[in-house]
Amino acid sequence: MRIFVKKNNVEFQTNKTVEKINISNQSVNSVLLNTGEQIETSTIISNSDPKTTYLELVGASNLDTDFTRRTNNYRTRGTVAKVNIEFKHEIKIKNLDSKYLSGKFVYAPNIKYIEHAFNTNKYNKLSANPCLEFYINKNKLSANVYFIPYLRESSHDKEKILTNVNLILEKFIEENQIVSSIIETPNDIESKYNITGGHWSHGDMEIDQLLMMRPFYGSSQYSTPINGLYLCSAGTHPGGGITGINGVNAAKQLLKDKGNG
């Protein structure tokens, strides 16, 4: 499907996938779509995560060895699963006035509890006592479950994860029958949304992958080693979240490079 924005001569194409960014003389010249269509361009702003952009779309053959090494070393191992639960009746929290149900709830009793949940994740195991961050909308509950490891060589026991989550929820949700539960692990997120490692922020938010260093040295401040290629995803500063700041900053850098900034 094509959508035209006539005022600014913009065209959106949906239900299509970019298969490859074509490079010539270290500059972008076109993109190849999954339909076989090739679109010529001298400028690309990629919202895919850095690893996907560089290793899959650009290709290591167009990058020097040191840069490829840094791309591979960029940490993108997801640790958060998404769980959606539907109950038979509207959800009620014990000893809590219903007017407060529109807020965010966090279950992480203390630092020691969080540390134990995280340490289990480091060894690719599931904690029986995960941390939860969740929201309630009438009879539906949406939760982020920490810390569920991205697994490279095995699969998750989803029923076990759901059981652990439900055991926690039973502590403060009044008795209520569960109608359905859906879970997306980091592996599911990687497969469904094409995000390397299933990391929602497209990379760990740690000191060497933050601010002017994000995502990593040689690819910071939205520019890339490929002329005309820019990054604007959560893998750039300031990271994840629905803010639009990454895109604004990438556009400003592009205009600056073009002499219009």
Secondary structure, DSSP 8 states (H G I E B T S, - for coil): -EEEEGGGTEEEE-S--EEEEEEETTEEEEEEETTS-EEE-S-EEE-S-HHIIIIIIIIGGGS-HHHHHHHHHS-----EEEEEEEESS---BTT--GGGTTS-EEE---HHHHHHHHHHHHTT---SS-EEEEEEETTEEEEEEET----SSS---HHHHHHHHHHHHTTTB-S--EEEEEEE-HHHHHHHH--GGG-TTSS--SGGGSGGGSS-TTS-TTB-SSBTEEE-STTSTT-SSS--HHHHHHHHHHHHHTT--
